[in-house]
């Protein structure tokens, strides 16, 4: 159980850092984020919405309990990353940037799988 917890928190902290750090420029409509969104063909008014959604997802993952909300937060992170990857491909950006998305998927999947392993281990220990 200890090993699962350690790996869970490593993956989860990386995922939350990825999403949390990405939320701040969106929330503030930072000039670089606005330029990137314009490059991808999206309106700037969408930035604060995505920033708030990412921050709410971070909070949902960190707050104990609420397993259904956590499931939605994980799903939202995957949808956000998938949309960003698709948009990057659609505008013809170099494929070398896709490595960032693969790392993002690995971190999210690692956290999600380990979250469920923690739940199973905790329920087994509680049943004893």
BAKE-549660 format. One record per residue: x, y, z of N, C-alpha, C, O, CB in turn; chain. Coordinates in nm, 4 decimals. Glycine has a CB too. Layout:
// BAKE-549660
[pt [X, Y, Z], [X, Y, Z], [X, Y, Z], [X, Y, Z], [X, Y, Z], 'A']
...
// end
This chain:
// BAKE-549660
[pt [0.0827, -0.1194, 0.0000], [0.0000, 0.0000, 0.0000], [0.0873, 0.1261, 0.0000], [0.0555, 0.2249, -0.0662], [-0.0941, -0.0003, 0.1215], 'A']
[pt [0.1970, 0.1208, 0.0750], [0.2851, 0.2365, 0.0840], [0.3435, 0.2713, -0.0539], [0.3504, 0.3880, -0.0925], [0.3985, 0.2095, 0.1853], 'A']
[pt [0.3845, 0.1690, -0.1253], [0.4433, 0.1899, -0.2586], [0.3398, 0.2501, -0.3542], [0.3713, 0.3403, -0.4318], [0.4974, 0.0561, -0.3158], 'A']
[pt [0.2187, 0.2005, -0.3480], [0.1111, 0.2542, -0.4328], [0.0882, 0.4011, -0.4001], [0.0726, 0.4830, -0.4907], [-0.0203, 0.1734, -0.4136], 'A']
[pt [0.0859, 0.4352, -0.2719], [0.0652, 0.5745, -0.2307], [0.1754, 0.6657, -0.2819], [0.1487, 0.7759, -0.3297], [0.0574, 0.5840, -0.0791], 'A']
[pt [0.2989, 0.6194, -0.2719], [0.4119, 0.7018, -0.3182], [0.4000, 0.7284, -0.4678], [0.4100, 0.8429, -0.5118], [0.5470, 0.6327, -0.2868], 'A']
[pt [0.3789, 0.6232, -0.5454], [0.3672, 0.6410, -0.6902], [0.2436, 0.7230, -0.7264], [0.2474, 0.8051, -0.8181], [0.3619, 0.5049, -0.7600], 'A']
[pt [0.1342, 0.7003, -0.6540], [0.0128, 0.7792, -0.6792], [0.0426, 0.9280, -0.6627], [0.0068, 1.0087, -0.7484], [-0.1018, 0.7362, -0.5834], 'A']
[pt [0.1080, 0.9638, -0.5527], [0.1330, 1.1057, -0.5284], [0.2352, 1.1641, -0.6259], [0.2258, 1.2814, -0.6619], [0.1808, 1.1261, -0.3859], 'A']
[pt [0.3319, 1.0841, -0.6688], [0.4275, 1.1336, -0.7696], [0.3523, 1.1675, -0.8987], [0.3659, 1.2778, -0.9516], [0.5397, 1.0272, -0.7975], 'A']
[pt [0.2736, 1.0729, -0.9489], [0.1993, 1.0970, -1.0725], [0.0964, 1.2081, -1.0546], [0.0783, 1.2909, -1.1439], [0.1303, 0.9687, -1.1188], 'A']
[pt [0.0298, 1.2103, -0.9409], [-0.0754, 1.3085, -0.9191], [-0.0180, 1.4494, -0.9067], [-0.0739, 1.5437, -0.9628], [-0.1554, 1.2733, -0.7941], 'A']
[pt [0.0908, 1.4649, -0.8354], [0.1532, 1.5975, -0.8238], [0.1991, 1.6466, -0.9610], [0.1819, 1.7639, -0.9939], [0.2731, 1.5934, -0.7254], 'A']
[pt [0.2570, 1.5578, -1.0406], [0.2978, 1.5973, -1.1765], [0.1771, 1.6386, -1.2595], [0.1820, 1.7389, -1.3307], [0.3727, 1.4823, -1.2464], 'A']
[pt [0.0692, 1.5620, -1.2508], [-0.0526, 1.5947, -1.3265], [-0.1110, 1.7274, -1.2797], [-0.1485, 1.8111, -1.3618], [-0.1576, 1.4827, -1.3119], 'A']
[pt [-0.1188, 1.7469, -1.1482], [-0.1765, 1.8697, -1.0958], [-0.0889, 1.9900, -1.1277], [-0.1398, 2.0995, -1.1517], [-0.1971, 1.8584, -0.9456], 'A']
[pt [0.0414, 1.9704, -1.1281], [0.1317, 2.0790, -1.1669], [0.1107, 2.1145, -1.3137], [0.1045, 2.2322, -1.3494], [0.2792, 2.0396, -1.1415], 'A']
[pt [0.0999, 2.0130, -1.3980], [0.0773, 2.0351, -1.5408], [-0.0516, 2.1145, -1.5630], [-0.0526, 2.2127, -1.6373], [0.0709, 1.9006, -1.6160], 'A']
[pt [-0.1583, 2.0720, -1.4993], [-0.2873, 2.1381, -1.5182], [-0.2945, 2.2711, -1.4438], [-0.3486, 2.3687, -1.4958], [-0.4000, 2.0471, -1.4721], 'A']
[pt [-0.2409, 2.2750, -1.3243], [-0.2456, 2.3980, -1.2450], [-0.1625, 2.5097, -1.3052], [-0.2069, 2.6242, -1.3120], [-0.1986, 2.3708, -1.1049], 'A']
[pt [-0.0417, 2.4765, -1.3487], [0.0445, 2.5773, -1.4111], [-0.0143, 2.6219, -1.5445], [-0.0028, 2.7386, -1.5819], [0.1874, 2.5221, -1.4313], 'A']
[pt [-0.0772, 2.5291, -1.6161], [-0.1415, 2.5656, -1.7427], [-0.2666, 2.6488, -1.7250], [-0.3074, 2.7205, -1.8164], [-0.1754, 2.4425, -1.8196], 'A']
[pt [-0.3281, 2.6399, -1.6076], [-0.4521, 2.7138, -1.5830], [-0.4271, 2.8620, -1.5582], [-0.5113, 2.9452, -1.5920], [-0.5254, 2.6543, -1.4645], 'A']
[pt [-0.3149, 2.8955, -1.5010], [-0.2898, 3.0341, -1.4604], [-0.2861, 3.1302, -1.5789], [-0.3552, 3.2320, -1.5747], [-0.1591, 3.0427, -1.3843], 'A']
[pt [-0.2080, 3.1027, -1.6859], [-0.2107, 3.1951, -1.8007], [-0.3490, 3.2006, -1.8661], [-0.3905, 3.3054, -1.9156], [-0.1060, 3.1532, -1.9049], 'A']
[pt [-0.4196, 3.0880, -1.8661], [-0.5549, 3.0865, -1.9230], [-0.6472, 3.1759, -1.8414], [-0.7211, 3.2573, -1.8968], [-0.6109, 2.9424, -1.9282], 'A']
[pt [-0.6425, 3.1605, -1.7117], [-0.7282, 3.2362, -1.6216], [-0.7019, 3.3863, -1.6334], [-0.7946, 3.4670, -1.6276], [-0.7071, 3.1902, -1.4775], 'A']
[pt [-0.5763, 3.4223, -1.6499], [-0.5386, 3.5634, -1.6582], [-0.5411, 3.6184, -1.8002], [-0.5150, 3.7368, -1.8215], [-0.4017, 3.5824, -1.6003], 'A']
[pt [-0.5723, 3.5335, -1.8970], [-0.5665, 3.5715, -2.0392], [-0.4321, 3.6358, -2.0715], [-0.4255, 3.7435, -2.1308], [-0.6821, 3.6686, -2.0750], 'A']
[pt [-0.3266, 3.5684, -2.0317], [-0.1902, 3.6168, -2.0564], [-0.1681, 3.6328, -2.2070], [-0.2201, 3.5542, -2.2861], [-0.0845, 3.5193, -1.9955], 'A']
[pt [-0.0909, 3.7346, -2.2464], [-0.0699, 3.7594, -2.3900], [-0.0210, 3.6366, -2.4677], [-0.0658, 3.6128, -2.5798], [0.0295, 3.8712, -2.4076], 'A']
[pt [0.0705, 3.5586, -2.4089], [0.1191, 3.4392, -2.4785], [0.0071, 3.3375, -2.5000], [0.0000, 3.2735, -2.6050], [0.2336, 3.3747, -2.3996], 'A']
[pt [-0.0800, 3.3229, -2.4007], [-0.1922, 3.2297, -2.4127], [-0.2906, 3.2783, -2.5189], [-0.3456, 3.1978, -2.5940], [-0.2637, 3.2130, -2.2768], 'A']
[pt [-0.3128, 3.4082, -2.5254], [-0.4038, 3.4647, -2.6255], [-0.3477, 3.4421, -2.7653], [-0.4214, 3.4069, -2.8573], [-0.4267, 3.6161, -2.6003], 'A']
[pt [-0.2175, 3.4623, -2.7810], [-0.1529, 3.4410, -2.9113], [-0.1636, 3.2937, -2.9513], [-0.1952, 3.2627, -3.0662], [-0.0036, 3.4854, -2.9069], 'A']
[pt [-0.1378, 3.2041, -2.8578], [-0.1482, 3.0606, -2.8868], [-0.2912, 3.0239, -2.9257], [-0.3121, 2.9498, -3.0217], [-0.1031, 2.9771, -2.7650], 'A']
[pt [-0.3888, 3.0748, -2.8526], [-0.5283, 3.0453, -2.8850], [-0.5663, 3.0991, -3.0224], [-0.6391, 3.0334, -3.0969], [-0.6208, 3.1041, -2.7789], 'A']
[pt [-0.5177, 3.2181, -3.0563], [-0.5446, 3.2744, -3.1888], [-0.4811, 3.1863, -3.2960], [-0.5415, 3.1628, -3.4007], [-0.4910, 3.4198, -3.1991], 'A']
[pt [-0.3604, 3.1376, -3.2706], [-0.2912, 3.0484, -3.3644], [-0.3725, 2.9209, -3.3872], [-0.3791, 2.8694, -3.4988], [-0.1500, 3.0130, -3.3117], 'A']
[pt [-0.4344, 2.8706, -3.2800], [-0.5140, 2.7489, -3.2898], [-0.6543, 2.7749, -3.3444], [-0.7277, 2.6807, -3.3743], [-0.5235, 2.6829, -3.1542], 'A']
[pt [-0.6919, 2.9019, -3.3576], [-0.8216, 2.9375, -3.4146], [-0.9337, 2.9504, -3.3137], [-1.0511, 2.9447, -3.3505], [-0.8598, 2.8373, -3.5149], 'A']
[pt [-0.8991, 2.9679, -3.1856], [-1.0010, 2.9790, -3.0814], [-1.0137, 3.1234, -3.0346], [-0.9165, 3.1988, -3.0393], [-0.9674, 2.8871, -2.9626], 'A']
[pt [-1.1331, 3.1628, -2.9894], [-1.1508, 3.2983, -2.9373], [-1.0892, 3.3129, -2.7981], [-1.0871, 3.2176, -2.7202], [-1.2995, 3.3343, -2.9328], 'A']
[pt [-1.0398, 3.4312, -2.7678], [-0.9726, 3.4565, -2.6396], [-1.0676, 3.4442, -2.5211], [-1.0235, 3.4161, -2.4096], [-0.9096, 3.5950, -2.6401], 'A']
[pt [-1.1979, 3.4649, -2.5433], [-1.2906, 3.4577, -2.4302], [-1.3029, 3.3171, -2.3728], [-1.3565, 3.2997, -2.2633], [-1.4268, 3.5069, -2.4724], 'A']
[pt [-1.2547, 3.2177, -2.4443], [-1.2581, 3.0809, -2.3957], [-1.1487, 3.0536, -2.2913], [-1.1605, 2.9603, -2.2119], [-1.2437, 2.9851, -2.5123], 'A']
[pt [-1.0441, 3.1339, -2.2919], [-0.9305, 3.1116, -2.2011], [-0.9691, 3.1107, -2.0532], [-0.9376, 3.0137, -1.9842], [-0.8263, 3.2177, -2.2240], 'A']
[pt [-1.0358, 3.2143, -2.0012], [-1.0683, 3.2114, -1.8575], [-1.1571, 3.0928, -1.8194], [-1.1422, 3.0371, -1.7107], [-1.1374, 3.3409, -1.8176], 'A']
[pt [-1.2485, 3.0543, -1.9070], [-1.3336, 2.9383, -1.8800], [-1.2489, 2.8129, -1.8618], [-1.2688, 2.7374, -1.7667], [-1.4352, 2.9178, -1.9939], 'A']
[pt [-1.1544, 2.7906, -1.9529], [-1.0672, 2.6729, -1.9421], [-0.9789, 2.6795, -1.8179], [-0.9535, 2.5778, -1.7534], [-0.9799, 2.6600, -2.0671], 'A']
[pt [-0.9322, 2.8005, -1.7848], [-0.8508, 2.8172, -1.6646], [-0.9274, 2.7810, -1.5388], [-0.8747, 2.7119, -1.4516], [-0.8008, 2.9596, -1.6546], 'A']
[pt [-1.0514, 2.8270, -1.5288], [-1.1341, 2.7942, -1.4129], [-1.1632, 2.6443, -1.4091], [-1.1575, 2.5828, -1.3026], [-1.2658, 2.8745, -1.4157], 'A']
[pt [-1.1944, 2.5852, -1.5246], [-1.2242, 2.4417, -1.5302], [-1.1037, 2.3590, -1.4845], [-1.1194, 2.2617, -1.4106], [-1.2653, 2.4008, -1.6731], 'A']
[pt [-0.9851, 2.3972, -1.5279], [-0.8647, 2.3244, -1.4859], [-0.8418, 2.3383, -1.3359], [-0.8092, 2.2402, -1.2692], [-0.7415, 2.3751, -1.5625], 'A']
[pt [-0.8585, 2.4588, -1.2821], [-0.8392, 2.4782, -1.1387], [-0.9426, 2.4004, -1.0575], [-0.9099, 2.3441, -0.9530], [-0.8465, 2.6269, -1.1041], 'A']
[pt [-1.0659, 2.3971, -1.1044], [-1.1678, 2.3169, -1.0363], [-1.1330, 2.1684, -1.0402], [-1.1582, 2.0959, -0.9440], [-1.3053, 2.3402, -1.1000], 'A']
[pt [-1.0755, 2.1235, -1.1509], [-1.0310, 1.9845, -1.1604], [-0.9187, 1.9549, -1.0622], [-0.9168, 1.8488, -0.9998], [-0.9852, 1.9534, -1.3021], 'A']
[pt [-0.8259, 2.0479, -1.0485], [-0.7167, 2.0312, -0.9524], [-0.7731, 2.0198, -0.8110], [-0.7328, 1.9324, -0.7343], [-0.6168, 2.1493, -0.9616], 'A']
[pt [-0.8663, 2.1085, -0.7770], [-0.9280, 2.1049, -0.6440], [-1.0026, 1.9728, -0.6241], [-0.9944, 1.9126, -0.5171], [-1.0247, 2.2249, -0.6252], 'A']
[pt [-1.0748, 1.9279, -0.7260], [-1.1513, 1.8033, -0.7153], [-1.0607, 1.6838, -0.6888], [-1.0979, 1.5931, -0.6143], [-1.2320, 1.7797, -0.8427], 'A']
[pt [-0.9441, 1.6828, -0.7481], [-0.8516, 1.5716, -0.7267], [-0.7921, 1.5782, -0.5853], [-0.7706, 1.4749, -0.5220], [-0.7388, 1.5735, -0.8331], 'A']
[pt [-0.7662, 1.6980, -0.5371], [-0.7018, 1.7128, -0.4065], [-0.7957, 1.6910, -0.2881], [-0.7528, 1.6412, -0.1841], [-0.6412, 1.8489, -0.3963], 'A']
[pt [-0.9216, 1.7273, -0.3025], [-1.0153, 1.7164, -0.1903], [-1.0512, 1.5690, -0.1686], [-1.0894, 1.4995, -0.2627], [-1.1442, 1.8015, -0.2165], 'A']
[pt [-1.0386, 1.5221, -0.0444], [-1.0727, 1.3822, -0.0177], [-1.2217, 1.3542, -0.0384], [-1.3061, 1.4424, -0.0220], [-1.0329, 1.3451, 0.1247], 'A']
[pt [-1.2513, 1.2308, -0.0744], [-1.3907, 1.1918, -0.0975], [-1.4349, 1.2302, -0.2372], [-1.3519, 1.2564, -0.3242], [-1.4830, 1.2564, 0.0062], 'A']
[pt [-1.5652, 1.2336, -0.2587], [-1.6256, 1.2724, -0.3861], [-1.5699, 1.1950, -0.5057], [-1.5199, 1.2564, -0.6000], [-1.6055, 1.4198, -0.4084], 'A']
[pt [-1.5774, 1.0630, -0.5040], [-1.5174, 0.9831, -0.6118], [-1.5758, 1.0129, -0.7491], [-1.5029, 1.0086, -0.8482], [-1.5344, 0.8370, -0.5820], 'A']
[pt [-1.7039, 1.0427, -0.7582], [-1.7627, 1.0711, -0.8889], [-1.7086, 1.2030, -0.9454], [-1.6842, 1.2138, -1.0656], [-1.9164, 1.0765, -0.8785], 'A']
[pt [-1.6906, 1.3003, -0.8609], [-1.6347, 1.4293, -0.9053], [-1.4912, 1.4097, -0.9532], [-1.4499, 1.4700, -1.0522], [-1.6394, 1.5346, -0.7904], 'A']
[pt [-1.4158, 1.3260, -0.8836], [-1.2779, 1.2962, -0.9254], [-1.2764, 1.2303, -1.0638], [-1.1923, 1.2626, -1.1477], [-1.2084, 1.2041, -0.8217], 'A']
[pt [-1.3697, 1.1382, -1.0867], [-1.3786, 1.0734, -1.2185], [-1.3997, 1.1780, -1.3274], [-1.3359, 1.1730, -1.4326], [-1.4936, 0.9696, -1.2211], 'A']
[pt [-1.4894, 1.2724, -1.3014], [-1.5150, 1.3781, -1.3993], [-1.3931, 1.4681, -1.4182], [-1.3664, 1.5142, -1.5292], [-1.6352, 1.4617, -1.3563], 'A']
[pt [-1.3200, 1.4930, -1.3111], [-1.1995, 1.5753, -1.3223], [-1.0954, 1.5060, -1.4098], [-1.0348, 1.5688, -1.4966], [-1.1409, 1.6049, -1.1827], 'A']
[pt [-1.0748, 1.3769, -1.3867], [-0.9813, 1.3024, -1.4716], [-1.0285, 1.3060, -1.6177], [-0.9487, 1.3282, -1.7087], [-0.9679, 1.1553, -1.4224], 'A']
[pt [-1.1572, 1.2843, -1.6388], [-1.2109, 1.2875, -1.7755], [-1.1900, 1.4251, -1.8379], [-1.1531, 1.4358, -1.9549], [-1.3611, 1.2509, -1.7760], 'A']
[pt [-1.2136, 1.5293, -1.7606], [-1.1944, 1.6651, -1.8115], [-1.0501, 1.6923, -1.8506], [-1.0238, 1.7579, -1.9514], [-1.2386, 1.7660, -1.7082], 'A']
[pt [-0.9565, 1.6418, -1.7709], [-0.8149, 1.6602, -1.8041], [-0.7801, 1.5897, -1.9349], [-0.7068, 1.6441, -2.0175], [-0.7256, 1.6075, -1.6904], 'A']
[pt [-0.8324, 1.4692, -1.9536], [-0.8073, 1.3960, -2.0783], [-0.8706, 1.4691, -2.1964], [-0.8091, 1.4802, -2.3024], [-0.8622, 1.2517, -2.0690], 'A']
[pt [-0.9920, 1.5185, -2.1791], [-1.0591, 1.5921, -2.2873], [-0.9823, 1.7183, -2.3205], [-0.9646, 1.7501, -2.4381], [-1.2040, 1.6271, -2.2484], 'A']
[pt [-0.9363, 1.7911, -2.2197], [-0.8582, 1.9128, -2.2423], [-0.7306, 1.8815, -2.3195], [-0.6975, 1.9501, -2.4163], [-0.8239, 1.9805, -2.1086], 'A']
[pt [-0.6600, 1.7792, -2.2772], [-0.5347, 1.7422, -2.3435], [-0.5595, 1.6924, -2.4855], [-0.4830, 1.7233, -2.5769], [-0.4614, 1.6349, -2.2627], 'A']
[pt [-0.6653, 1.6161, -2.5035], [-0.6977, 1.5643, -2.6369], [-0.7358, 1.6787, -2.7315], [-0.6939, 1.6809, -2.8472], [-0.8130, 1.4613, -2.6284], 'A']
[pt [-0.8146, 1.7723, -2.6818], [-0.8508, 1.8877, -2.7640], [-0.7301, 1.9710, -2.8025], [-0.7194, 2.0174, -2.9160], [-0.9506, 1.9742, -2.6911], 'A']
[pt [-0.6395, 1.9897, -2.7081], [-0.5175, 2.0660, -2.7374], [-0.4309, 1.9923, -2.8391], [-0.3749, 2.0540, -2.9297], [-0.4372, 2.0917, -2.6083], 'A']
[pt [-0.4198, 1.8604, -2.8240], [-0.3389, 1.7829, -2.9187], [-0.4019, 1.7857, -3.0579], [-0.3323, 1.8064, -3.1574], [-0.3232, 1.6369, -2.8700], 'A']
[pt [-0.5317, 1.7652, -3.0649], [-0.5997, 1.7680, -3.1946], [-0.5830, 1.9046, -3.2615], [-0.5555, 1.9128, -3.3813], [-0.7496, 1.7349, -3.1775], 'A']
[pt [-0.5996, 2.0109, -3.1840], [-0.5858, 2.1453, -3.2398], [-0.4454, 2.1696, -3.2924], [-0.4277, 2.2316, -3.3973], [-0.6207, 2.2499, -3.1352], 'A']
[pt [-0.3462, 2.1210, -3.2200], [-0.2070, 2.1362, -3.2616], [-0.1816, 2.0634, -3.3932], [-0.1136, 2.1155, -3.4816], [-0.1123, 2.0835, -3.1529], 'A']
[pt [-0.2362, 1.9437, -3.4055], [-0.2208, 1.8677, -3.5301], [-0.2963, 1.9363, -3.6435], [-0.2460, 1.9455, -3.7555], [-0.2714, 1.7223, -3.5122], 'A']
[pt [-0.4169, 1.9845, -3.6143], [-0.5028, 2.0442, -3.7176], [-0.4421, 2.1695, -3.7799], [-0.4623, 2.1950, -3.8986], [-0.6381, 2.0781, -3.6587], 'A']
[pt [-0.3680, 2.2482, -3.7016], [-0.3088, 2.3695, -3.7578], [-0.1730, 2.3432, -3.8217], [-0.1108, 2.4344, -3.8762], [-0.2948, 2.4749, -3.6501], 'A']
[pt [-0.1268, 2.2173, -3.8149], [-0.0034, 2.1809, -3.8844], [0.1237, 2.2098, -3.8075], [0.2301, 2.2236, -3.8678], [0.0027, 2.2515, -4.0130], 'A']
[pt [0.1155, 2.2191, -3.6767], [0.2369, 2.2392, -3.5980], [0.3266, 2.1159, -3.6092], [0.2774, 2.0065, -3.6369], [0.2021, 2.2681, -3.4495], 'A']
[pt [0.4572, 2.1318, -3.5883], [0.5509, 2.0193, -3.6033], [0.5158, 1.9035, -3.5096], [0.4739, 1.9258, -3.3960], [0.6947, 2.0660, -3.5764], 'A']
[pt [0.5329, 1.7813, -3.5570], [0.4977, 1.6646, -3.4746], [0.5860, 1.6466, -3.3517], [0.5494, 1.5707, -3.2619], [0.5050, 1.5404, -3.5581], 'A']
[pt [0.6994, 1.7126, -3.3444], [0.7865, 1.7014, -3.2273], [0.7185, 1.7478, -3.0996], [0.7526, 1.7014, -2.9908], [0.9128, 1.7811, -3.2489], 'A']
[pt [0.6224, 1.8390, -3.1116], [0.5506, 1.8886, -2.9952], [0.4547, 1.7875, -2.9361], [0.4047, 1.8068, -2.8252], [0.4760, 2.0117, -3.0310], 'A']
[pt [0.4284, 1.6797, -3.0085], [0.3358, 1.5783, -2.9592], [0.3920, 1.5010, -2.8407], [0.3164, 1.4375, -2.7673], [0.3006, 1.4825, -3.0700], 'A']
[pt [0.5231, 1.5053, -2.8210], [0.5856, 1.4380, -2.7069], [0.5289, 1.4941, -2.5765], [0.5053, 1.4196, -2.4814], [0.7402, 1.4545, -2.7109], 'A']
[pt [0.5075, 1.6250, -2.5727], [0.4492, 1.6891, -2.4549], [0.3141, 1.6267, -2.4215], [0.2843, 1.6012, -2.3048], [0.4338, 1.8406, -2.4777], 'A']
[pt [0.2330, 1.6025, -2.5234], [0.1001, 1.5445, -2.5006], [0.1109, 1.4005, -2.4522], [0.0347, 1.3583, -2.3652], [0.0159, 1.5505, -2.6289], 'A']
[pt [0.2041, 1.3256, -2.5073], [0.2222, 1.1871, -2.4632], [0.2626, 1.1813, -2.3158], [0.2150, 1.0959, -2.2410], [0.3282, 1.1168, -2.5499], 'A']
[pt [0.3501, 1.2721, -2.2753], [0.3892, 1.2793, -2.1346], [0.2668, 1.3141, -2.0494], [0.2461, 1.2556, -1.9430], [0.5025, 1.3843, -2.1139], 'A']
[pt [0.1873, 1.4080, -2.0957], [0.0658, 1.4462, -2.0238], [-0.0288, 1.3285, -2.0069], [-0.0820, 1.3057, -1.8983], [-0.0052, 1.5593, -2.0965], 'A']
[pt [-0.0498, 1.2533, -2.1153], [-0.1365, 1.1346, -2.1062], [-0.0809, 1.0329, -2.0076], [-0.1561, 0.9771, -1.9277], [-0.1531, 1.0694, -2.2443], 'A']
[pt [0.0492, 1.0082, -2.0117], [0.1102, 0.9105, -1.9205], [0.0921, 0.9518, -1.7748], [0.0643, 0.8680, -1.6890], [0.2596, 0.8942, -1.9518], 'A']
[pt [0.1076, 1.0795, -1.7475], [0.0928, 1.1288, -1.6108], [-0.0524, 1.1153, -1.5646], [-0.0777, 1.0716, -1.4523], [0.1389, 1.2759, -1.6010], 'A']
[pt [-0.1475, 1.1523, -1.6498], [-0.2888, 1.1426, -1.6138], [-0.3287, 0.9960, -1.5948], [-0.3936, 0.9612, -1.4962], [-0.3771, 1.2090, -1.7220], 'A']
[pt [-0.2900, 0.9116, -1.6886], [-0.3250, 0.7690, -1.6789], [-0.2607, 0.7063, -1.5557], [-0.3242, 0.6276, -1.4856], [-0.2808, 0.6931, -1.8063], 'A']
[pt [-0.1353, 0.7409, -1.5293], [-0.0678, 0.6876, -1.4106], [-0.1401, 0.7267, -1.2832], [-0.1615, 0.6427, -1.1958], [0.0763, 0.7362, -1.4049], 'A']
[pt [-0.1777, 0.8523, -1.2716], [-0.2497, 0.8981, -1.1533], [-0.3845, 0.8283, -1.1410], [-0.4236, 0.7866, -1.0319], [-0.2692, 1.0496, -1.1580], 'A']
[pt [-0.4547, 0.8158, -1.2517], [-0.5879, 0.7550, -1.2511], [-0.5824, 0.6075, -1.2114], [-0.6598, 0.5625, -1.1269], [-0.6529, 0.7694, -1.3888], 'A']
[pt [-0.4924, 0.5343, -1.2712], [-0.4799, 0.3905, -1.2408], [-0.4399, 0.3711, -1.0943], [-0.4952, 0.2856, -1.0252], [-0.3751, 0.3230, -1.3349], 'A']
[pt [-0.3445, 0.4501, -1.0481], [-0.2999, 0.4375, -0.9096], [-0.4071, 0.4842, -0.8109], [-0.4140, 0.4331, -0.6992], [-0.1717, 0.5173, -0.8885], 'A']
[pt [-0.4899, 0.5796, -0.8501], [-0.6029, 0.6219, -0.7668], [-0.6954, 0.5028, -0.7415], [-0.7384, 0.4793, -0.6287], [-0.6812, 0.7386, -0.8344], 'A']
[pt [-0.7246, 0.4295, -0.8461], [-0.8125, 0.3134, -0.8310], [-0.7450, 0.1999, -0.7547], [-0.8113, 0.1274, -0.6805], [-0.8572, 0.2639, -0.9675], 'A']
[pt [-0.6145, 0.1836, -0.7719], [-0.5430, 0.0826, -0.6930], [-0.5469, 0.1185, -0.5450], [-0.5614, 0.0306, -0.4601], [-0.3967, 0.0693, -0.7409], 'A']
[pt [-0.5340, 0.2472, -0.5137], [-0.5429, 0.2918, -0.3744], [-0.6805, 0.2622, -0.3174], [-0.6928, 0.2154, -0.2042], [-0.5125, 0.4419, -0.3634], 'A']
[pt [-0.7836, 0.2893, -0.3959], [-0.9201, 0.2631, -0.3487], [-0.9408, 0.1149, -0.3197], [-0.9982, 0.0786, -0.2171], [-1.0228, 0.3109, -0.4524], 'A']
[pt [-0.8934, 0.0290, -0.4110], [-0.9078, -0.1158, -0.3910], [-0.8296, -0.1629, -0.2686], [-0.8789, -0.2433, -0.1895], [-0.8605, -0.1919, -0.5157], 'A']
[pt [-0.7072, -0.1121, -0.2538], [-0.6254, -0.1519, -0.1392], [-0.6880, -0.1040, -0.0089], [-0.6861, -0.1759, 0.0909], [-0.4828, -0.0966, -0.1529], 'A']
[pt [-0.7425, 0.0149, -0.0091], [-0.8052, 0.0682, 0.1128], [-0.9312, -0.0122, 0.1472], [-0.9579, -0.0379, 0.2646], [-0.8405, 0.2188, 0.0949], 'A']
[pt [-1.0075, -0.0513, 0.0470], [-1.1282, -0.1287, 0.0758], [-1.0934, -0.2694, 0.1251], [-1.1644, -0.3250, 0.2089], [-1.2169, -0.1371, -0.0491], 'A']
[pt [-0.9847, -0.3267, 0.0733], [-0.9383, -0.4579, 0.1230], [-0.8916, -0.4476, 0.2678], [-0.9212, -0.5346, 0.3496], [-0.8236, -0.5123, 0.0344], 'A']
[pt [-0.8185, -0.3409, 0.2987], [-0.7697, -0.3229, 0.4363], [-0.8849, -0.2940, 0.5320], [-0.8821, -0.3361, 0.6476], [-0.6666, -0.2087, 0.4424], 'A']
[pt [-0.9840, -0.2237, 0.4848], [-1.1008, -0.1914, 0.5686], [-1.1848, -0.3142, 0.5949], [-1.2481, -0.3252, 0.6998], [-1.1866, -0.0835, 0.5026], 'A']
[pt [-1.1859, -0.4078, 0.4994], [-1.2675, -0.5294, 0.5122], [-1.2056, -0.6280, 0.6120], [-1.2749, -0.7152, 0.6644], [-1.2839, -0.5972, 0.3749], 'A']
[pt [-1.0774, -0.6141, 0.6377], [-1.0087, -0.7082, 0.7285], [-1.0493, -0.6886, 0.8711], [-1.0008, -0.7594, 0.9594], [-0.8593, -0.6936, 0.7173], 'A']
// end
